[in-house]
Amino acid sequence: MIRSVAATVATRAARRAAARATTAAASAALGASLLLAPAAGAQHTFADPGATFDPKVPTPQAILGYELGSRFTSHRQMMRYVERIAAASKRVKVDTVAHSFEGREMLLIAVSSEANLARLTEIKRDAQRIADPRGAAAGDVDAAIRRTPAIVWLAHSVHGGEASGVEAGLGLLYQLAAGTDADTRLALDSTIVLIDPNQNPDGRERHTHDVERMWSPMGVPADPGAMNNAGSWPGPRTSHYYFDLNRDWYTQSHPESRGRVQQFLAWMPHVAVDLHEQGSSSSFYFAPPREPDNQNNPKHLTKWFDIFAAAHGAAFDTHGWSYFRREGYDSFYPGYGEGWPMLTGSIGMLFESAGSSGGAVRRNDGTLRTLKQAAWEHFTAEWTTVRTSGRRRTELLRDYATARANAITIHAKGPMRGVVFARDVEGRADSLATKLRENGIEVQMVRGSTTLPSATSYFNGTTGAVTLKDGGYVVDFSQPQGHLAKALLEPDAALDSAFLKFELELRRTGQRNRFYDMTAWSLPLVWRVDAWTVPAMPAGLVPAVVPTTASAPLARSSYGYAFAPGSEASIRLLASLLNDSIKVWYAPNSFTSRGNKFPNGAFVVRVQFNRPEVHDIVSRRMAEAHATVIPVPSAGVEEGTDLGSNSVIPVQRPTVALLGGSPVNGTSFGFSWYAMDQRIGYPSTIIDANFVSGGDLAQFTTIIVPSVQAGALDRVLGDGGRQRLVDWVRSGGTLVALDGASAWLAQERVGLVRTRVRRDSARADSTGGAPLPAGLPGVLARASIDTLSPLMAGVTNKEIAVFANGDRVFTVPRDLRAGEAIVRFAAAPRVRIAGFFWPEMPARIAGSPYLWTERAGRGRVILFAHDPVYRDQLRGTLPLFANAVLLGNSF
């Protein structure tokens, strides 16, 4: 039973009167707070009985003008409070570690005793020694453990609508900065608490503004369907680009994540907590997590989950609050805010408080869930975590040190000692090496060629001798970050057999599966690099030095300039030239000019047909993109097709629209938006369904439709909107449909493509003969490609790994024509590469299209069965999306 229920459930008249009084008091107090006057009787709303505080340190109410939990604190107000409390307390040190895409500061607040803060440099050095015992003299690690506080990382509100974390974090900041009781002093002496007060300021600010706009003198509406509780599209959970930052720890696509991980690696915390919210009718979750467990997780986690759970449970029992453990949330995917830290040896824990939505929401039992109660529970759990960490500091650090040392010794024994991957001309291997180092993973390289006698291919699973050429990359799992390295790089993450057996039984009886996230993410596969696992390390390794990408000055040419396709640099270069209205030609066949060999799909800029300053523009854009451009002196070539051939076609400059707004899936929209802005660097105009139904579509050559349910899009567009879109395509437009939108495009009544969603009959092996659920939970599948298609420019592999997530399977029409089924899933025995496939899924998807394109009148449709730019993780299929957008209306 939630303690505050009796106090919060009141008559409507009483709530309205209280809300009016609170609003008036808050307005007056906000002005008074500028004077920095401490509140009478220094205290905070979540404080334990008997806690005492230094009256010289301002309370949250003194600065914010309201009690924590009575309203949402904006990022601006949070920043003001942090600045004031840091100025007033010698226990607080504040660093700006990043800025969000919308320009908001990301903070990391270190709170400890004055003595500890005075020796932070020494503490950080000792923390690094404990984290990496290699080269330490006898007794060095033990000595470092004796003098190092437990480092506790507390991260708040990574999902913007799960807003109570920020309020709890401000309460804890005051507790540590001002507390004078024995518990607080012990915690300060024995720990350094690192507070990330607002992990997602852009998303949380959307939530705060949504709630503020719905504010009324009658109080906060408690109906779950009220706008303040429902939010506006696409909701506040995600970042500026609508990414879930709780999945971004190893990808680090966002500056928030990059700054956060960089600081984590600098401090090497021993405990890491990520504060979330769940459904408002739930109670409170804390570790231990449920299965499946990532089998690379250090073994000491289980012991410490139980230790902390006992402490958390005792604290909650004091208040009579409900909680649960070991269900609902797993630790399998390595990109979570507690999962990534676990793999470094930190005791990574997830807290999930029942959410309060817009500040107060009626639960399914009729009680009221408030922001204050959610924040109070979070404060209690994290304050308990700090105290427990401090009381068991030495034991905690010894177990952490053992886990880090074990990562070295365990992986040295194999059988998978590490990974090697070859450099490629497109630079994907260089990019992967850089990403691994950003995760704190050591990367080495070979000097001179070396032959590995027993290397197992990621893509084919075959074992044999492989020669790794000079500069090839090597990751030895026998390193302190070895558990994380193996989790990110191993070809296939193992799932426990008992877990899978139970999943099949749940499915047979029509119950939901327990796959919480994707089940395959192997970085060499999604980066599309040639990689092998090896049982032993080659000799003669040196620390990796990723080659610089600075471009040499571009010599002038009287005829033109050429560059190869496929790399992210060439994609950015092509996009920038088209955006500059530079005319570019596409050469479908390979050629050699002055000894420079160009593959199929190279791009040519002709001087004659461009404006006089073309050289300067190409030179500048080449340098910005870090691309390689070669002057071409003549249309005549030594080998291949001459550049004046009719097969060399002009690239039509696209004007791109991106469909957003309800009912488009917000995260899928964000993936495309991010890819256009940050990876490709080409402008797109965001439109919604109303524009499709009544706006001027003729101004666009290309429209991207992210994932959306077919029926929902039909309802919003209506017959008129659908017909306008069809007419636009037939008049010359290019429609790119991703993931769920592909099912809408494949409808017979749309009439633009001949492929259809495959419909399966009922299965008798399920309860009642109903169809078995068949969605693939984020897997990697083998697919064959048509290398002659312009959509494959720069992709020379005959087979690639593609990401599949869902249950859509498309048919291949009997009258299949050349150049339509560009990428198709492999035959059933070979289609699975990594991740979990339901037993019948290999046969079901075998041979079906992943990427389909078809002419429709004068226009073209391009259909991706799944998302090629999912979470910015699929760097290997990014060129397919870029080619669809930049070249789709040119062939």
GIPE-V674944 format. One record per backbone hydrogen bond with DSSP energy under -1.0 kcal/mol. CO is the residue of the C=O (numbers start at 1). NH is the residue of the N-H. E is the energy in kcal/mol with one decimal. If there is no record, write none. Layout:
co: <CO CO>
nh: <NH NH>
e: <E E>
//
This chain:
co: <2 4 5 11 12 13 14 15 16 17 18 19 20 21 22 23 24 25 26 27 28 29 31 32 33 44 48 52 54 59 60 61 67 74 75 76 77 78 79 80 81 82 83 84 85 89 91 93 95 98 100 104 106 106 108 109 110 111 113 114 116 117 119 120 121 122 123 124 125 126 127 128 133 137 139 140 141 142 143 150 151 151 152 153 154 155 156 159 161 164 165 166 167 168 169 170 171 172 173 174 175 178 181 182 183 184 185 186 187 188 190 192 193 194 195 196 200 201 202 203 204 205 206 207 208 209 212 216 222 223 226 226 227 232 239 243 244 245 248 254 255 256 257 258 259 260 261 262 263 264 270 271 272 273 274 276 278 279 283 284 285 288 292 294 298 300 301 302 303 304 305 306 307 308 309 310 311 312 313 314 316 316 324 329 331 335 336 338 339 341 341 342 346 347 349 351 352 353 356 359 361 363 367 369 370 371 372 373 374 375 376 377 378 379 380 381 382 383 384 385 386 387 388 390 392 393 394 395 396 397 398 399 400 401 402 403 405 406 410 417 418 419 420 421 424 427 428 429 430 431 432 433 434 436 437 443 444 445 446 450 452 455 456 457 462 464 466 468 469 472 473 474 475 477 479 481 482 483 484 485 486 488 496 497 498 499 500 501 502 503 504 505 506 507 508 522 523 524 526 530 531 532 533 534 534 542 559 560 561 562 563 567 568 569 570 571 572 573 574 575 576 577 578 584 585 586 587 590 591 592 592 593 596 598 599 602 603 604 605 607 611 613 614 615 616 617 618 619 620 621 622 630 632 635 639 642 645 649 655 655 656 657 658 661 665 666 667 668 669 670 671 672 673 674 675 676 676 685 687 688 689 690 691 695 696 697 701 702 703 704 705 707 709 710 711 712 713 714 717 718 719 720 721 722 723 724 725 726 727 728 729 730 733 734 735 736 737 738 739 741 742 744 747 756 763 766 767 776 776 777 778 778 779 780 780 781 782 783 784 786 789 790 792 798 800 802 804 806 809 813 817 820 820 822 823 823 824 825 827 827 831 834 838 840 841 842 845 848 850 851 851 852 854 856 859 860 861 862 863 869 870 873 877 878 879 880 881 882 883 887>
nh: <5 8 9 15 16 17 18 19 20 21 22 23 24 25 26 27 28 29 30 31 32 33 34 35 36 47 51 180 57 63 64 65 70 78 79 80 81 82 83 84 85 86 87 88 89 92 112 110 108 106 103 100 97 98 95 195 93 193 117 118 119 120 123 124 125 126 127 128 129 130 131 132 136 140 143 144 145 146 147 192 270 271 194 273 196 275 199 162 163 168 169 170 171 172 173 174 175 176 177 178 179 54 185 186 187 188 189 190 191 113 150 152 111 154 109 156 204 205 206 207 208 209 210 211 212 213 215 219 362 226 229 230 231 235 242 239 247 248 252 258 259 260 261 262 263 264 265 266 267 268 347 153 349 155 351 353 355 282 354 324 352 326 331 297 301 304 305 306 307 308 309 310 311 312 313 314 315 316 317 318 320 321 286 290 294 249 340 342 343 344 346 345 348 272 274 276 285 278 359 371 369 366 363 361 374 375 376 377 378 379 380 381 382 383 384 385 386 387 388 389 390 391 392 393 396 397 398 399 400 401 402 403 404 405 406 407 409 410 413 477 534 475 532 473 427 431 432 433 434 435 436 437 438 441 440 544 474 542 471 468 466 464 533 461 457 455 452 450 472 446 421 444 419 479 482 485 486 487 488 489 490 523 500 501 502 503 504 505 506 507 508 509 511 510 767 526 527 529 876 422 458 420 456 417 418 445 607 632 605 630 603 571 572 573 574 575 576 577 578 579 580 582 581 651 604 649 601 641 598 638 639 596 593 591 602 587 563 585 561 610 614 617 618 619 620 621 622 623 624 625 627 562 560 643 592 645 648 586 701 702 685 704 687 664 669 670 671 672 673 674 675 676 677 678 680 681 682 658 660 692 693 694 695 697 699 700 734 657 736 659 738 665 713 714 715 716 717 718 721 722 723 724 725 726 727 728 729 730 731 733 732 858 860 703 862 705 864 741 742 745 746 747 751 811 766 769 770 778 806 519 519 520 804 833 834 802 826 800 824 789 792 793 795 785 783 781 779 776 758 816 820 822 853 786 850 851 784 847 830 831 782 780 841 844 845 846 848 825 865 822 823 863 861 859 856 735 854 737 852 872 873 875 881 882 883 884 885 886 887 890>
e: <-1.7 -2.3 -2.4 -2.2 -2.4 -2.3 -2.5 -2.6 -2.4 -2.2 -2.7 -2.5 -2.1 -2.6 -2.7 -2.0 -1.9 -2.6 -2.3 -1.0 -1.8 -2.4 -1.0 -1.8 -2.1 -1.8 -1.9 -2.9 -1.7 -1.2 -3.2 -1.8 -2.2 -2.6 -2.6 -2.0 -2.4 -2.6 -2.4 -2.2 -2.7 -2.2 -1.7 -1.2 -1.7 -1.0 -1.9 -3.0 -2.3 -2.9 -2.1 -2.8 -2.9 -1.0 -2.1 -3.0 -2.4 -2.6 -2.5 -1.7 -1.3 -1.1 -2.4 -2.9 -2.0 -2.6 -2.6 -2.0 -1.9 -2.7 -1.9 -1.3 -2.1 -2.3 -2.4 -2.2 -2.4 -2.1 -1.3 -2.5 -2.2 -1.7 -3.4 -2.8 -3.0 -2.7 -2.8 -2.1 -1.3 -2.3 -2.8 -2.1 -1.7 -2.4 -2.4 -2.0 -2.4 -2.5 -2.4 -2.6 -1.8 -2.7 -2.2 -2.5 -2.3 -2.5 -2.1 -2.0 -1.4 -1.7 -2.5 -2.6 -2.4 -3.1 -2.4 -2.1 -2.6 -1.9 -1.4 -1.8 -2.9 -2.6 -2.4 -2.4 -2.7 -2.5 -1.4 -2.1 -3.1 -2.0 -1.3 -2.5 -2.8 -2.8 -1.9 -2.1 -2.1 -1.2 -2.5 -2.4 -2.7 -1.9 -2.9 -2.2 -1.8 -2.3 -2.6 -1.3 -2.0 -3.3 -2.2 -3.1 -2.8 -2.7 -2.5 -2.3 -2.0 -1.9 -1.0 -2.5 -2.2 -2.9 -1.3 -2.4 -1.1 -1.8 -2.8 -1.7 -1.8 -2.7 -2.6 -2.2 -1.6 -3.1 -3.1 -2.1 -2.1 -2.4 -2.6 -1.5 -1.0 -2.3 -1.5 -3.0 -1.2 -1.4 -2.2 -1.5 -1.4 -1.4 -1.7 -1.8 -1.7 -2.0 -2.4 -2.8 -2.5 -2.6 -2.1 -2.1 -2.8 -1.9 -3.3 -2.2 -2.1 -2.7 -2.5 -2.3 -2.0 -2.9 -2.5 -2.3 -2.6 -2.7 -1.9 -1.8 -2.2 -2.2 -2.6 -2.4 -2.2 -2.4 -1.7 -1.2 -2.6 -2.6 -2.3 -2.2 -2.1 -2.7 -2.3 -2.2 -2.2 -2.4 -2.9 -1.5 -1.9 -3.2 -1.0 -2.4 -2.2 -3.1 -2.5 -2.5 -1.4 -2.0 -2.5 -2.7 -2.1 -2.2 -2.5 -2.0 -1.8 -2.2 -1.9 -2.4 -2.9 -2.2 -2.6 -3.2 -2.4 -2.1 -2.2 -1.4 -2.8 -2.8 -3.8 -2.3 -2.3 -2.0 -2.3 -3.3 -2.3 -2.2 -2.5 -2.8 -2.7 -2.1 -2.2 -2.0 -2.7 -2.3 -2.1 -2.3 -2.0 -2.0 -2.1 -1.4 -2.6 -2.5 -2.1 -1.7 -2.9 -1.7 -2.3 -2.3 -2.0 -2.3 -3.2 -2.2 -2.4 -2.6 -2.5 -1.5 -1.6 -2.6 -3.1 -3.2 -3.3 -2.9 -2.7 -2.0 -2.3 -2.2 -2.8 -2.5 -2.4 -2.4 -2.5 -2.3 -1.5 -2.8 -1.7 -3.3 -2.5 -1.8 -1.9 -1.4 -3.2 -2.1 -1.1 -2.2 -2.4 -1.8 -1.0 -2.9 -2.1 -3.3 -2.0 -1.7 -1.7 -2.0 -2.8 -2.7 -2.4 -2.7 -2.4 -1.8 -2.2 -2.2 -2.1 -2.6 -1.7 -2.8 -2.3 -1.5 -1.4 -3.6 -1.9 -2.1 -2.6 -2.8 -2.2 -2.4 -2.4 -2.3 -2.3 -1.8 -2.7 -3.0 -2.3 -2.5 -2.5 -3.5 -3.1 -1.4 -2.4 -2.7 -3.4 -1.6 -1.9 -1.4 -4.1 -1.3 -1.1 -2.2 -2.5 -2.6 -2.8 -2.8 -2.4 -2.9 -2.5 -2.3 -2.1 -2.0 -2.7 -2.7 -1.6 -2.2 -2.2 -2.1 -2.0 -2.3 -2.9 -2.1 -2.1 -2.5 -1.4 -2.0 -2.3 -2.4 -2.1 -2.5 -2.9 -3.2 -2.8 -2.2 -1.7 -2.2 -1.8 -1.4 -1.5 -2.7 -1.1 -2.5 -1.2 -2.0 -1.2 -1.3 -1.8 -1.0 -2.3 -2.1 -1.9 -2.7 -2.5 -2.6 -2.3 -1.5 -2.2 -1.7 -2.9 -2.0 -2.2 -2.9 -2.7 -2.8 -3.8 -1.1 -1.2 -1.7 -2.1 -2.1 -3.2 -2.0 -2.7 -1.4 -1.9 -1.2 -3.0 -2.5 -2.0 -1.6 -2.5 -1.3 -2.3 -2.7 -3.0 -1.0 -1.7 -3.7 -2.4 -2.1 -2.2 -2.4 -2.0 -2.7 -2.6 -1.6 -2.5 -1.5 -1.3 -2.6 -2.7 -1.9 -2.0 -3.1 -2.4 -2.4>
//
